[in-house]
Amino acid sequence: MGKFVVKEVPSGVKFDLKAGNGEVIATSEVYTTEAACMNGIESVKKNAPVAGVEDQTVEEVVAVKNPKFEVYQDKAGEFRFRLKATNGQVIATGEGYKAKASCLNGVESVKKNAVDAPIEKK
């Protein structure tokens, strides 16, 4: 089972969602307060399981309503995803993957792990 790890960073508070094997599968922005970070976690728990996937790496992008995972390629050519809440705000991002299939596995892992992941504070 995955878990959310909340930690303080020099500019605020952020969370990582880790899979059962300890790998980080999604990261948040930096929040100014712990309360805002906790709201971000709740938003991921609520939105991830119901979010569709919008593949922006294909020629004919089929738009998906929020909440959604956007799969895209970065400047280095790696595949990444970002989870957008119903209001369109980015609430979590994934790491860079060499293969699109691995990126999509990351999306599925977030969907599966976020729902009942406990929260651990560092």
C-alpha positions in Angstrom: 0.0 0.0 0.0 1.2 3.5 -0.8 1.5 6.4 1.6 1.7 10.2 1.5 4.8 11.6 3.1 4.5 15.3 4.2 7.8 17.1 4.7 9.0 20.6 5.3 11.3 22.2 2.6 13.0 25.6 2.8 10.1 27.4 1.1 7.2 25.6 2.7 5.6 22.2 2.9 5.1 19.5 0.2 4.0 15.9 -0.1 5.2 12.8 -2.0 3.0 9.9 -2.8 5.0 6.8 -2.5 4.1 3.3 -3.8 4.3 0.2 -1.6 7.9 -0.3 -2.7 8.9 3.1 -1.5 9.3 4.7 -4.9 7.9 8.2 -5.3 5.1 8.2 -7.8 3.8 11.7 -7.5 4.9 15.0 -5.9 3.0 18.1 -5.0 3.8 21.8 -5.4 5.3 23.5 -2.3 2.5 24.9 -0.1 2.9 27.8 2.3 1.2 26.0 5.2 0.8 22.4 6.4 -3.0 22.8 6.3 -2.8 23.8 2.6 -0.7 20.7 2.0 -3.2 18.5 3.8 -6.0 20.0 1.5 -3.8 19.1 -1.5 -3.6 15.5 -0.3 -7.4 15.3 0.2 -7.8 16.7 -3.3 -5.5 14.0 -4.7 -7.4 11.3 -2.8 -10.7 12.5 -4.2 -9.7 13.3 -7.8 -7.1 10.6 -8.7 -9.5 7.6 -8.7 -12.1 9.3 -11.0 -9.7 11.2 -13.2 -9.6 10.4 -16.9 -6.4 10.4 -18.9 -5.7 13.0 -21.6 -2.8 11.9 -23.8 -1.1 15.0 -25.1 1.6 13.0 -26.9 -0.7 12.0 -29.9 -1.5 14.2 -32.9 -5.3 14.2 -32.3 -5.6 15.0 -28.6 -9.0 14.1 -27.2 -9.8 16.6 -24.5 -10.9 15.2 -21.2 -12.8 17.1 -18.5 -11.2 17.8 -15.2 -10.3 16.0 -13.0 -7.8 14.5 -15.3 -4.2 13.2 -15.7 -2.4 15.0 -18.5 0.3 12.8 -20.1 2.8 14.8 -22.0 6.5 14.9 -23.2 8.9 17.3 -21.7 11.7 19.1 -23.5 14.1 16.2 -22.8 11.7 13.8 -24.5 10.6 12.1 -21.3 7.0 11.2 -20.6 5.4 12.9 -17.6 2.0 13.3 -16.1 0.2 15.9 -14.0 -3.0 15.5 -12.1 -5.5 18.4 -12.4 -8.3 18.9 -10.0 -11.9 19.7 -11.0 -11.0 23.4 -10.9 -8.1 22.9 -13.3 -5.3 23.3 -10.7 -2.3 21.0 -10.9 -2.3 19.0 -7.6 0.4 16.4 -8.3 3.1 15.7 -10.9 5.0 12.5 -11.8 8.6 12.0 -12.6 10.0 11.7 -16.1 9.7 8.3 -17.8 11.6 7.0 -20.9 8.6 5.0 -22.1 5.0 6.2 -22.3 3.8 2.8 -21.0 5.8 3.4 -17.8 4.3 6.8 -17.4 0.8 5.3 -17.8 1.7 2.7 -15.2 2.6 5.6 -12.9 -0.9 7.1 -13.5 -2.5 3.8 -12.6 -0.3 3.5 -9.5 -1.4 7.0 -8.3 -5.1 6.1 -8.9 -4.7 2.8 -7.0 -2.5 4.1 -4.1 -3.9 7.5 -3.4 -7.4 6.5 -2.2 -6.6 5.0 1.2 -2.9 5.9 1.6 -2.0 6.9 5.2 -0.3 10.2 5.8 3.1 10.3 7.4 4.8 13.4 8.5 8.6 13.7 8.3 
